[in-house]
Amino acid sequence: MMKRFVLLMIMSAAALLAGTLASAQQTAGEHVDNAILSSRVKLALLEHSVGDAADIDVTSYKGIVQLSGFVDDQEAITAAVRIAEAVDGVGSVSNHLKVKSGKRTPGRALDDGILTARVKLALAENRDTPVTRINVEVRAGVVELSGFVDSHDQRNKAVELVAGLGGVEDVINSIDIAP
């Protein structure tokens, strides 16, 4: 029952994403295809109970699936990549998953949530960063940026902007340049 609920939530999110073009270089059909592929990979990860699949960000662009976020161990990374590669329509997998370091206290988790919001706001306020195509994950003050952007300049600007924020311990740049 819970998996069906999660599936409905993922499909709803995909439908909402499909309503907005993420890039002037994508057609509406390509954007919908990317959202559907991402949803199919996320569902496969949930069905196979890969680590904490909810902590894995899945982004797709023209058949390339990017996995990012923090998981419990190397076995979860290996399983996630294998499962993503097996999903019909996946051309390749760009793996940016990282193993979590240590346990987070409730206070640290709250601090990370606040920092996540600050990072997203900073990206949204900057005209040179396509915030709708950049994922943000924070763990113990370490910010991982992932997703697909159109240029090295956009990727570098996002990293520079985030690195300058107070409370950011480090920035992991997992942003790929769209083919």
Secondary structure, 3 states (H helix, E strand, C coil): CHHHHHHHHHHHHHHHHHCCCCCCCCCHHHHHHHHHHHHHHHHHHHHCCCCCHHHEEEEEECCEEEEEEEECCHHHHHHHHHHHHHCCCCCEEEEEEEECCCCCCHHHHHHHHHHHHHHHHHHHHCCCCCHHHEEEEEECCEEEEEEEECCHHHHHHHHHHHHCCCCCCEEEEEEEECC
